Amino acid sequence: MRLTVFQKIRTRPIVVWWWEFKTYLKFLLEYSRVRSLQLIGQFEAGKGVVVEGLTTKRGRYTRPFLHTGMTGIFLVGLLLAPVLSQAAGEEGGTGGSVLGMVVGYQETTTSVSIKPRDSVVTYIVQEGDTVSSIAAKFDVSIDTIRWQNDLKSLDAIKPGQTLEIPPTTGIVHKVKRGETIYSIAKKYDVVAQNIVNWPFNTYADDETFALAVGQTLVVPEGVKPAEQLWDPSRYVAQKTPDAGVVSATGQFAWPTSGQISQNFAWFHPAVDISNKATPAILAADSGRVVVAGWPDNFGYGNRVVIDHGNGFTTLYAHMASISVAVGQSVNRGDVIGVMGSTGRSTGPHLHFEIRANGATVNPLGYLK
């Protein structure tokens, strides 16, 4: 008698069913694991492109990115507001209004947003505030607050007073007729690259950094001329030691000599070392060259990237010339190029980055 497919299935031993079920589960788990790893890899790759674009473009797209993100968050909050309001009313018995949970609450605290600020904000002095505590709260120097508000002494504030707080340590300058970023930089004792690196500064011409009369510029680390500093330690010029040619040790040597013209910051994930003599650029540690030339439009100009084989890579940008090629092995202290001003640069300097497993870190914590 010929059995139907359904009858054949019903007559299968339980052992066969159990084996097929375990095989299916094993396949499903392995497939889920592989797909998850692929999705994570794609997400990390996309995130890296976005982060590199926002930082290495010197913030050209940072403002629209932040504004678009905040608009998206606002729209999501607007859509979720009725749901949250109903949930709050059911749990707290406040008549279904989120606002009803806040009204009548007398104690208030002042906090500062961790979102990068692109402009000056106002702050109302609270009881017990000092210039020093306010500076620490907003992560700027006390001199920055002093200059912005024309304070005559550390005690020249009182509760209820309104202060203007710049977005970073330095000077907020209103452009006058005939001024350029070079004259403004000279006035406030910084290099022009500091002004260019601030991502929220805009220019009438992005190639020549032309300015418009009346526009506001942020001058990071700028110092108001002809005034004694209250916080002088923040502005002492730092000189880098000569790296020299040394054997590989697993530690990073200074890649060139000169003056640190800009430190590591969220908007500038590197250390800039300037020197009008345009000295040689040295490999900070031994490794293999993975990038050499002008391979992108991120503003780096001539750059070299060295993979050190231990999770660390170093990047050397704005070079006048390059002395190595992709695939070449170099020792710590080997010459890889000459300092220059190629790409998005206002004068001879080295833009030096250290990346640990793809994330930028402060080079000053690793250089020896």
KEKE-3310 file (N, C-alpha, C; in steps of 0.2 Angstrom, whole numbers, plus 5000, padded with zeros to 4 digits):
npx = (5004:5003:5010:5004:5012:5009:5006:5019:5026:5020:5024:5037:5051:5052:5065:5071:5064:5068:5082:5082:5075:5085:5095:5090:5088:5101:5106:5098:5103:5116:5115:5108:5119:5129:5122:5120:5133:5137:5128:5131:5145:5142:5135:5145:5154:5147:5145:5158:5161:5153:5157:5170:5168:5162:5171:5184:5181:5182:5171:5162:5149:5144:5135:5122:5120:5118:5107:5098:5097:5092:5080:5074:5073:5064:5053:5050:5048:5036:5027:5027:5022:5008:5006:5015:5010:4998:5002:5009:4998:4990:4998:5003:4992:4989:4980:4983:4992:5008:5014:5008:5015:5026:5023:5022:5033:5046:5060:5075:5087:5103:5109:5120:5120:5127:5128:5138:5141:5137:5137:5137:5130:5118:5119:5112:5118:5119:5115:5130:5138:5154:5166:5175:5168:5158:5165:5171:5159:5155:5165:5176:5189:5192:5196:5190:5177:5178:5183:5173:5162:5167:5173:5179:5185:5188:5177:5167:5154:5136:5122:5108:5113:5116:5126:5137:5142:5155:5156:5168:5185:5193:5191:5177:5174:5170:5169:5178:5179:5191:5198:5206:5206:5219:5224:5216:5219:5233:5231:5225:5234:5236:5237:5231:5225:5218:5207:5201:5199:5188:5172:5160:5162:5160:5163:5164:5170:5175:5187:5197:5194:5187:5180:5165:5160:5155:5151:5152:5166:5173:5187:5196:5206:5211:5219:5215:5222:5235:5232:5233:5233:5221:5222:5234:5241:5235:5239:5252:5265:5269:5282:5288:5299:5313:5311:5320:5330:5326:5326:5312:5300:5287:5281:5276:5285:5288:5282:5288:5297:5293:5280:5266:5251:5238:5227:5221:5203:5185:5181:5192:5201:5215:5232:5240:5255:5265:5278:5288:5299:5297:5301:5307:5295:5292:5291:5280:5280:5286:5280:5268:5265:5249:5242:5246:5248:5236:5222:5209:5195:5194:5201:5213:5224:5241:5244:5249:5246:5250:5249:5252:5251:5246:5233:5234:5234:5243:5241:5246:5245:5243:5256:5270:5277:5279:5288:5287:5279:5263:5262:5275:5287:5291:5303:5302:5305:5309:5310:5296:5291:5289:5285:5271:5258:5246:5230:5216:5222:5230:5243:5261:5261:5259:5246:5242:5236:5232:5225:5216:5211:5202:5196:5199:5211:5218:5233:5243:5243:5250:5262:5280)
npy = (4994:5011:5025:5041:5057:5064:5053:5047:5056:5055:5043:5043:5040:5046:5050:5054:5065:5073:5075:5082:5093:5099:5101:5111:5121:5124:5128:5140:5148:5150:5156:5168:5173:5176:5185:5196:5200:5205:5215:5223:5226:5234:5245:5250:5254:5263:5273:5277:5283:5294:5301:5304:5312:5323:5328:5329:5338:5349:5353:5358:5352:5350:5359:5359:5345:5344:5352:5346:5333:5338:5343:5331:5324:5332:5331:5317:5317:5325:5317:5306:5312:5312:5299:5297:5307:5301:5289:5294:5300:5289:5282:5292:5299:5312:5318:5315:5324:5328:5340:5343:5336:5343:5356:5366:5361:5366:5367:5370:5366:5370:5366:5361:5359:5345:5345:5350:5367:5381:5394:5410:5409:5414:5416:5415:5421:5412:5410:5408:5406:5407:5415:5406:5394:5395:5395:5382:5375:5377:5373:5382:5395:5405:5418:5419:5421:5433:5442:5442:5448:5459:5460:5467:5461:5446:5446:5452:5449:5445:5437:5434:5442:5443:5434:5432:5418:5412:5399:5391:5391:5406:5420:5430:5438:5452:5456:5469:5482:5479:5469:5453:5434:5432:5444:5445:5434:5437:5448:5442:5433:5420:5406:5407:5396:5390:5398:5394:5380:5380:5374:5381:5393:5404:5408:5421:5417:5401:5396:5406:5411:5423:5437:5444:5461:5464:5451:5438:5430:5415:5414:5402:5399:5411:5426:5441:5456:5466:5464:5457:5440:5431:5418:5411:5399:5392:5397:5396:5394:5379:5369:5357:5343:5337:5323:5314:5300:5285:5268:5256:5256:5254:5265:5282:5294:5312:5319:5329:5345:5361:5373:5370:5374:5372:5363:5346:5344:5342:5347:5347:5334:5332:5336:5351:5356:5369:5377:5389:5386:5374:5359:5342:5328:5315:5297:5292:5280:5263:5255:5251:5259:5265:5274:5287:5302:5312:5308:5311:5322:5329:5339:5337:5338:5334:5319:5306:5290:5279:5262:5254:5241:5237:5240:5254:5268:5282:5298:5310:5326:5339:5340:5346:5339:5321:5307:5293:5278:5269:5253:5253:5249:5257:5264:5269:5286:5288:5298:5304:5314:5332:5346:5356:5366:5361:5357:5361:5373:5386:5390:5384:5369:5354:5343:5331:5316:5303:5287:5275:5259:5264:5275:5292:5299:5309:5315:5320:5312:5301:5304:5303)
npz = (5000:4996:5004:5010:5010:5022:5030:5030:5037:5049:5053:5056:5067:5084:5088:5076:5073:5084:5082:5070:5074:5083:5075:5067:5076:5080:5067:5066:5077:5074:5062:5066:5075:5065:5057:5066:5070:5057:5055:5066:5063:5051:5056:5065:5055:5048:5058:5060:5049:5049:5061:5058:5047:5053:5062:5056:5045:5051:5057:5048:5045:5057:5064:5056:5058:5072:5073:5065:5072:5085:5081:5077:5089:5096:5088:5090:5104:5104:5098:5108:5119:5122:5126:5137:5146:5149:5155:5166:5173:5176:5185:5194:5198:5195:5187:5174:5168:5164:5167:5178:5188:5190:5194:5208:5214:5224:5226:5217:5205:5197:5182:5169:5151:5143:5129:5115:5115:5104:5104:5114:5130:5143:5160:5176:5191:5206:5223:5233:5222:5214:5203:5200:5202:5193:5181:5182:5181:5168:5161:5156:5157:5171:5167:5154:5157:5164:5155:5145:5152:5157:5170:5185:5196:5206:5215:5209:5207:5210:5218:5207:5196:5179:5168:5154:5146:5136:5123:5124:5132:5130:5118:5113:5098:5089:5073:5065:5052:5040:5046:5048:5049:5052:5058:5069:5076:5079:5087:5098:5102:5097:5085:5068:5064:5076:5076:5064:5067:5076:5075:5073:5068:5054:5037:5024:5013:5011:5007:5007:5020:5022:5031:5037:5041:5057:5060:5072:5080:5087:5097:5101:5116:5115:5121:5130:5125:5134:5147:5164:5168:5177:5177:5174:5171:5161:5149:5146:5135:5127:5124:5113:5115:5105:5095:5089:5083:5087:5095:5093:5106:5110:5115:5112:5103:5102:5087:5080:5081:5090:5094:5104:5097:5097:5108:5112:5109:5110:5098:5091:5088:5091:5092:5088:5082:5079:5068:5061:5054:5048:5051:5050:5050:5061:5063:5076:5082:5079:5064:5051:5036:5031:5025:5013:5006:4998:5000:5002:5005:5017:5023:5028:5019:5013:5020:5032:5038:5051:5055:5070:5074:5086:5090:5090:5080:5071:5065:5054:5048:5035:5029:5020:5011:5008:5013:5013:5008:5005:5013:5017:5030:5045:5057:5074:5075:5062:5048:5040:5032:5029:5038:5034:5026:5020:5013:5024:5031:5039:5041:5043:5051:5061:5062:5073:5077:5088:5088:5097:5095:5085:5090:5094:5104:5118:5113:5122:5133:5130:5123:5125)
capx = (5000:5007:5009:5005:5017:5007:5007:5026:5029:5018:5027:5044:5053:5053:5072:5073:5061:5072:5088:5080:5074:5091:5099:5087:5090:5108:5107:5095:5107:5122:5113:5107:5125:5132:5119:5121:5140:5137:5124:5136:5150:5139:5134:5151:5157:5143:5146:5165:5161:5149:5161:5176:5166:5160:5177:5190:5179:5183:5164:5157:5143:5142:5129:5116:5119:5115:5100:5093:5096:5088:5073:5071:5071:5058:5047:5049:5045:5030:5023:5026:5019:5001:5007:5019:5005:4993:5005:5010:4992:4988:5003:5004:4986:4989:4975:4985:4996:5015:5016:5005:5019:5031:5020:5022:5040:5050:5067:5077:5095:5105:5113:5123:5119:5133:5128:5142:5138:5140:5137:5137:5124:5117:5118:5110:5122:5115:5118:5135:5142:5160:5168:5179:5164:5154:5170:5171:5152:5154:5172:5180:5193:5189:5198:5185:5171:5180:5184:5166:5158:5171:5173:5185:5189:5184:5172:5162:5147:5132:5116:5104:5117:5116:5133:5137:5147:5157:5156:5174:5190:5195:5188:5172:5176:5165:5173:5178:5181:5198:5201:5206:5208:5226:5225:5213:5223:5239:5228:5223:5240:5235:5238:5224:5222:5214:5200:5198:5197:5182:5168:5154:5164:5158:5166:5161:5173:5178:5194:5201:5192:5185:5176:5160:5160:5149:5150:5155:5170:5175:5194:5198:5212:5213:5220:5214:5229:5237:5229:5236:5229:5219:5223:5240:5244:5231:5241:5259:5267:5272:5287:5289:5306:5315:5310:5327:5330:5327:5323:5306:5299:5280:5279:5275:5289:5286:5283:5292:5298:5289:5276:5259:5247:5231:5227:5215:5197:5180:5180:5198:5203:5222:5237:5243:5262:5267:5285:5289:5305:5295:5305:5304:5290:5295:5286:5280:5282:5287:5273:5267:5261:5243:5239:5251:5246:5231:5217:5202:5194:5193:5204:5220:5230:5245:5244:5252:5243:5254:5246:5257:5250:5244:5227:5235:5237:5244:5239:5251:5242:5245:5263:5272:5280:5279:5294:5286:5274:5259:5265:5282:5288:5295:5305:5301:5310:5311:5307:5290:5289:5291:5279:5268:5252:5242:5223:5212:5227:5232:5251:5264:5260:5257:5240:5244:5231:5233:5219:5216:5205:5198:5194:5204:5213:5222:5240:5247:5243:5254:5269:5285)
capy = (5000:5017:5029:5048:5061:5065:5047:5045:5060:5053:5036:5044:5039:5052:5051:5057:5072:5077:5076:5087:5099:5101:5103:5117:5126:5125:5132:5146:5151:5151:5162:5174:5176:5179:5191:5201:5202:5209:5222:5227:5229:5239:5250:5253:5257:5270:5278:5279:5288:5300:5304:5307:5318:5329:5331:5331:5343:5355:5355:5361:5349:5349:5363:5355:5338:5345:5355:5340:5329:5341:5343:5324:5322:5336:5328:5311:5319:5328:5311:5302:5316:5310:5292:5299:5310:5296:5285:5298:5301:5283:5280:5297:5302:5320:5321:5314:5329:5328:5346:5343:5333:5348:5362:5366:5359:5372:5366:5370:5366:5373:5361:5363:5353:5342:5346:5355:5374:5384:5402:5412:5408:5418:5412:5420:5420:5409:5411:5404:5405:5411:5415:5400:5388:5395:5393:5375:5372:5378:5371:5387:5398:5411:5424:5419:5424:5440:5446:5443:5452:5465:5460:5470:5457:5439:5447:5457:5446:5444:5433:5438:5445:5439:5433:5429:5413:5409:5391:5388:5395:5411:5426:5431:5444:5455:5458:5476:5483:5478:5463:5446:5430:5433:5450:5444:5429:5440:5452:5438:5429:5413:5405:5408:5389:5390:5401:5390:5374:5381:5372:5385:5399:5404:5413:5423:5412:5395:5395:5411:5413:5430:5438:5449:5466:5463:5444:5436:5424:5413:5413:5397:5400:5418:5430:5448:5460:5471:5463:5452:5435:5428:5410:5411:5392:5389:5400:5395:5391:5373:5367:5350:5340:5334:5316:5310:5293:5280:5262:5255:5254:5253:5271:5287:5300:5318:5318:5335:5350:5367:5375:5367:5380:5370:5356:5342:5346:5338:5349:5346:5328:5331:5341:5355:5358:5374:5379:5392:5383:5368:5354:5335:5325:5309:5292:5292:5274:5259:5252:5250:5265:5262:5280:5292:5306:5317:5303:5313:5330:5330:5345:5335:5339:5328:5315:5299:5286:5273:5257:5251:5234:5235:5244:5261:5271:5289:5302:5316:5330:5346:5340:5349:5333:5315:5303:5286:5275:5264:5247:5253:5249:5263:5263:5275:5291:5288:5304:5302:5320:5338:5350:5361:5370:5359:5356:5366:5375:5393:5391:5378:5365:5347:5340:5325:5312:5296:5283:5268:5255:5268:5281:5297:5300:5315:5313:5322:5307:5296:5306:5303)
capz = (5000:4995:5010:5008:5013:5028:5034:5031:5042:5056:5055:5058:5074:5088:5088:5070:5074:5089:5079:5065:5078:5086:5069:5065:5081:5079:5061:5067:5081:5070:5057:5070:5077:5060:5055:5071:5069:5051:5057:5071:5059:5046:5060:5067:5049:5046:5063:5060:5043:5052:5066:5054:5043:5057:5066:5051:5041:5055:5060:5043:5045:5064:5066:5053:5061:5078:5073:5063:5078:5090:5078:5077:5096:5098:5085:5094:5111:5103:5097:5113:5124:5125:5129:5143:5150:5151:5159:5172:5176:5179:5190:5200:5200:5194:5182:5167:5165:5166:5170:5185:5192:5192:5197:5216:5217:5225:5226:5210:5205:5190:5178:5162:5146:5140:5122:5114:5114:5098:5105:5121:5134:5149:5166:5182:5197:5211:5230:5234:5216:5213:5196:5199:5202:5187:5176:5182:5179:5161:5158:5153:5161:5174:5163:5149:5160:5166:5149:5142:5156:5160:5178:5188:5202:5207:5219:5206:5205:5215:5216:5202:5191:5173:5165:5147:5146:5130:5123:5126:5134:5125:5117:5108:5095:5084:5067:5062:5045:5038:5050:5045:5055:5054:5062:5075:5079:5082:5093:5104:5104:5095:5078:5065:5064:5081:5074:5059:5070:5080:5070:5072:5065:5047:5033:5018:5008:5015:5005:5009:5027:5022:5036:5036:5046:5062:5062:5079:5080:5094:5097:5106:5119:5115:5127:5129:5126:5139:5154:5168:5168:5183:5177:5169:5169:5155:5143:5146:5129:5128:5119:5112:5114:5099:5095:5088:5080:5093:5094:5095:5113:5111:5117:5107:5104:5099:5080:5078:5086:5089:5099:5104:5095:5099:5112:5111:5112:5107:5091:5088:5091:5089:5095:5083:5083:5074:5068:5055:5051:5044:5052:5048:5054:5062:5065:5083:5084:5073:5062:5044:5033:5028:5020:5012:5001:4998:4998:5003:5005:5024:5025:5030:5015:5013:5027:5033:5044:5052:5059:5074:5075:5093:5091:5089:5074:5072:5059:5053:5042:5032:5027:5013:5007:5011:5012:5014:5004:5008:5014:5020:5037:5048:5064:5078:5074:5055:5044:5035:5028:5031:5040:5029:5027:5014:5015:5027:5035:5039:5042:5044:5058:5061:5065:5075:5080:5090:5089:5100:5092:5081:5094:5095:5112:5119:5112:5127:5138:5127:5121:5130)
cpx = (5004:5005:5009:5010:5016:5008:5014:5029:5026:5021:5034:5045:5054:5061:5074:5070:5065:5078:5087:5079:5080:5095:5096:5088:5097:5110:5104:5100:5113:5121:5112:5114:5129:5129:5120:5128:5140:5133:5128:5141:5148:5138:5140:5155:5154:5145:5153:5165:5158:5154:5167:5174:5165:5166:5182:5188:5179:5176:5160:5150:5140:5135:5123:5115:5116:5108:5095:5092:5091:5081:5070:5069:5065:5052:5045:5045:5038:5025:5022:5023:5013:5002:5010:5014:5000:4996:5006:5003:4989:4992:5003:4998:4986:4985:4977:4989:5003:5017:5013:5010:5025:5029:5020:5029:5044:5057:5070:5085:5097:5110:5115:5122:5126:5134:5133:5139:5141:5140:5137:5130:5124:5116:5117:5114:5117:5119:5124:5140:5148:5161:5171:5174:5160:5159:5170:5165:5152:5160:5175:5184:5190:5191:5193:5179:5172:5180:5177:5162:5161:5171:5180:5189:5185:5178:5166:5156:5143:5126:5111:5107:5117:5123:5132:5143:5148:5157:5162:5179:5193:5192:5182:5173:5171:5170:5172:5180:5189:5201:5201:5207:5215:5228:5222:5217:5229:5236:5227:5229:5239:5237:5231:5221:5217:5207:5197:5195:5190:5176:5162:5156:5163:5162:5163:5163:5177:5185:5199:5200:5191:5180:5171:5160:5154:5148:5154:5159:5172:5183:5196:5205:5215:5214:5219:5221:5229:5233:5232:5231:5228:5221:5228:5242:5241:5234:5248:5261:5270:5276:5288:5296:5307:5314:5317:5325:5331:5324:5316:5305:5292:5277:5280:5280:5286:5287:5287:5293:5294:5285:5269:5254:5240:5231:5221:5209:5191:5179:5187:5202:5211:5226:5240:5250:5264:5275:5286:5295:5303:5300:5303:5299:5293:5289:5286:5281:5283:5280:5274:5263:5255:5240:5245:5249:5240:5224:5210:5201:5192:5196:5211:5226:5234:5245:5247:5248:5247:5250:5252:5256:5248:5237:5228:5237:5238:5243:5243:5248:5245:5253:5264:5274:5280:5285:5293:5280:5270:5262:5272:5282:5293:5297:5303:5307:5311:5307:5302:5288:5291:5284:5277:5262:5247:5235:5220:5217:5228:5239:5254:5263:5258:5251:5241:5239:5234:5226:5220:5210:5200:5195:5200:5205:5217:5230:5245:5248:5247:5261:5274:5291)
cpy = (5006:5022:5036:5051:5062:5059:5045:5050:5058:5047:5037:5043:5046:5055:5055:5065:5076:5079:5082:5094:5103:5104:5110:5123:5128:5130:5139:5151:5154:5157:5168:5177:5179:5185:5197:5204:5207:5215:5226:5230:5235:5245:5254:5257:5264:5275:5281:5285:5295:5304:5308:5313:5324:5332:5333:5337:5350:5358:5358:5358:5348:5353:5360:5349:5339:5347:5350:5335:5331:5341:5336:5322:5326:5333:5321:5312:5322:5322:5307:5306:5314:5303:5293:5302:5306:5292:5288:5299:5295:5281:5285:5300:5309:5322:5320:5319:5328:5334:5347:5340:5338:5354:5361:5363:5365:5372:5366:5369:5368:5368:5364:5357:5351:5343:5351:5362:5378:5392:5403:5411:5413:5413:5417:5417:5417:5411:5406:5403:5410:5411:5409:5394:5388:5393:5385:5372:5372:5375:5376:5390:5404:5418:5425:5423:5432:5444:5447:5447:5458:5466:5463:5466:5451:5440:5451:5454:5445:5440:5437:5441:5440:5440:5430:5424:5410:5402:5388:5393:5400:5417:5426:5438:5446:5458:5465:5476:5482:5472:5457:5441:5430:5438:5449:5439:5432:5444:5448:5432:5421:5412:5405:5401:5388:5392:5396:5383:5374:5379:5376:5392:5399:5409:5415:5419:5407:5394:5400:5414:5420:5431:5444:5454:5464:5456:5443:5430:5422:5411:5408:5398:5407:5422:5438:5452:5465:5470:5457:5446:5433:5421:5409:5404:5389:5391:5400:5391:5384:5371:5360:5348:5337:5327:5312:5304:5289:5273:5261:5253:5253:5260:5276:5292:5306:5317:5324:5340:5357:5369:5372:5373:5378:5363:5352:5344:5342:5340:5349:5340:5327:5336:5345:5357:5363:5376:5382:5389:5376:5362:5347:5333:5318:5304:5292:5286:5269:5256:5252:5256:5262:5268:5284:5296:5311:5313:5305:5320:5332:5336:5343:5337:5333:5325:5308:5296:5280:5268:5253:5244:5232:5239:5251:5263:5279:5292:5309:5320:5336:5346:5343:5344:5327:5310:5296:5284:5270:5257:5247:5253:5254:5261:5270:5280:5292:5295:5301:5308:5326:5342:5355:5364:5368:5357:5362:5369:5383:5395:5384:5375:5358:5346:5333:5321:5305:5292:5276:5264:5259:5274:5286:5298:5306:5313:5315:5317:5301:5297:5306:5307)
cpz = (5000:5000:5007:5012:5020:5033:5035:5037:5049:5058:5057:5065:5078:5088:5082:5071:5079:5086:5074:5068:5081:5080:5067:5070:5081:5073:5063:5072:5078:5065:5060:5072:5071:5057:5060:5071:5062:5052:5061:5067:5054:5050:5063:5061:5047:5051:5062:5054:5045:5056:5062:5050:5047:5060:5061:5046:5045:5057:5054:5043:5052:5066:5063:5056:5068:5078:5070:5068:5083:5087:5078:5084:5098:5095:5088:5101:5110:5102:5103:5119:5127:5129:5136:5148:5153:5156:5166:5176:5179:5185:5196:5202:5200:5189:5175:5164:5168:5169:5177:5190:5194:5195:5205:5219:5218:5224:5219:5210:5198:5188:5171:5157:5144:5133:5120:5112:5108:5099:5113:5124:5140:5155:5172:5188:5203:5218:5231:5228:5217:5205:5195:5198:5196:5181:5176:5179:5171:5157:5154:5159:5165:5170:5157:5151:5162:5160:5145:5146:5159:5167:5180:5193:5202:5211:5216:5203:5211:5213:5212:5196:5185:5170:5158:5148:5139:5129:5124:5129:5129:5124:5112:5105:5090:5079:5065:5055:5045:5042:5046:5051:5057:5059:5069:5079:5082:5088:5099:5106:5103:5088:5074:5064:5070:5079:5069:5062:5073:5074:5069:5069:5057:5044:5027:5012:5012:5013:5007:5017:5027:5027:5034:5042:5050:5064:5069:5077:5087:5092:5102:5109:5118:5121:5126:5130:5132:5145:5157:5169:5175:5183:5172:5167:5163:5149:5142:5139:5130:5122:5119:5112:5107:5100:5094:5085:5085:5091:5096:5102:5115:5114:5112:5108:5100:5092:5077:5083:5085:5095:5098:5103:5097:5102:5109:5113:5108:5099:5087:5091:5090:5093:5089:5085:5078:5074:5061:5051:5047:5045:5049:5052:5054:5064:5073:5086:5078:5071:5054:5041:5029:5024:5019:5006:5003:4996:4999:5003:5012:5027:5028:5026:5014:5020:5026:5039:5045:5057:5063:5076:5082:5095:5090:5082:5075:5065:5059:5047:5041:5030:5020:5008:5011:5009:5012:5009:5007:5008:5017:5027:5039:5055:5068:5077:5067:5052:5039:5031:5031:5033:5035:5031:5021:5017:5019:5033:5034:5040:5043:5051:5056:5065:5067:5079:5083:5091:5092:5098:5088:5084:5095:5102:5112:5118:5118:5133:5136:5125:5127:5128)
residu = (MET:ARG:LEU:THR:VAL:PHE:GLN:LYS:ILE:ARG:THR:ARG:PRO:ILE:VAL:VAL:TRP:TRP:TRP:GLU:PHE:LYS:THR:TYR:LEU:LYS:PHE:LEU:LEU:GLU:TYR:SER:ARG:VAL:ARG:SER:LEU:GLN:LEU:ILE:GLY:GLN:PHE:GLU:ALA:GLY:LYS:GLY:VAL:VAL:VAL:GLU:GLY:LEU:THR:THR:LYS:ARG:GLY:ARG:TYR:THR:ARG:PRO:PHE:LEU:HIS:THR:GLY:MET:THR:GLY:ILE:PHE:LEU:VAL:GLY:LEU:LEU:LEU:ALA:PRO:VAL:LEU:SER:GLN:ALA:ALA:GLY:GLU:GLU:GLY:GLY:THR:GLY:GLY:SER:VAL:LEU:GLY:MET:VAL:VAL:GLY:TYR:GLN:GLU:THR:THR:THR:SER:VAL:SER:ILE:LYS:PRO:ARG:ASP:SER:VAL:VAL:THR:TYR:ILE:VAL:GLN:GLU:GLY:ASP:THR:VAL:SER:SER:ILE:ALA:ALA:LYS:PHE:ASP:VAL:SER:ILE:ASP:THR:ILE:ARG:TRP:GLN:ASN:ASP:LEU:LYS:SER:LEU:ASP:ALA:ILE:LYS:PRO:GLY:GLN:THR:LEU:GLU:ILE:PRO:PRO:THR:THR:GLY:ILE:VAL:HIS:LYS:VAL:LYS:ARG:GLY:GLU:THR:ILE:TYR:SER:ILE:ALA:LYS:LYS:TYR:ASP:VAL:VAL:ALA:GLN:ASN:ILE:VAL:ASN:TRP:PRO:PHE:ASN:THR:TYR:ALA:ASP:ASP:GLU:THR:PHE:ALA:LEU:ALA:VAL:GLY:GLN:THR:LEU:VAL:VAL:PRO:GLU:GLY:VAL:LYS:PRO:ALA:GLU:GLN:LEU:TRP:ASP:PRO:SER:ARG:TYR:VAL:ALA:GLN:LYS:THR:PRO:ASP:ALA:GLY:VAL:VAL:SER:ALA:THR:GLY:GLN:PHE:ALA:TRP:PRO:THR:SER:GLY:GLN:ILE:SER:GLN:ASN:PHE:ALA:TRP:PHE:HIS:PRO:ALA:VAL:ASP:ILE:SER:ASN:LYS:ALA:THR:PRO:ALA:ILE:LEU:ALA:ALA:ASP:SER:GLY:ARG:VAL:VAL:VAL:ALA:GLY:TRP:PRO:ASP:ASN:PHE:GLY:TYR:GLY:ASN:ARG:VAL:VAL:ILE:ASP:HIS:GLY:ASN:GLY:PHE:THR:THR:LEU:TYR:ALA:HIS:MET:ALA:SER:ILE:SER:VAL:ALA:VAL:GLY:GLN:SER:VAL:ASN:ARG:GLY:ASP:VAL:ILE:GLY:VAL:MET:GLY:SER:THR:GLY:ARG:SER:THR:GLY:PRO:HIS:LEU:HIS:PHE:GLU:ILE:ARG:ALA:ASN:GLY:ALA:THR:VAL:ASN:PRO:LEU:GLY:TYR:LEU:LYS)
# end
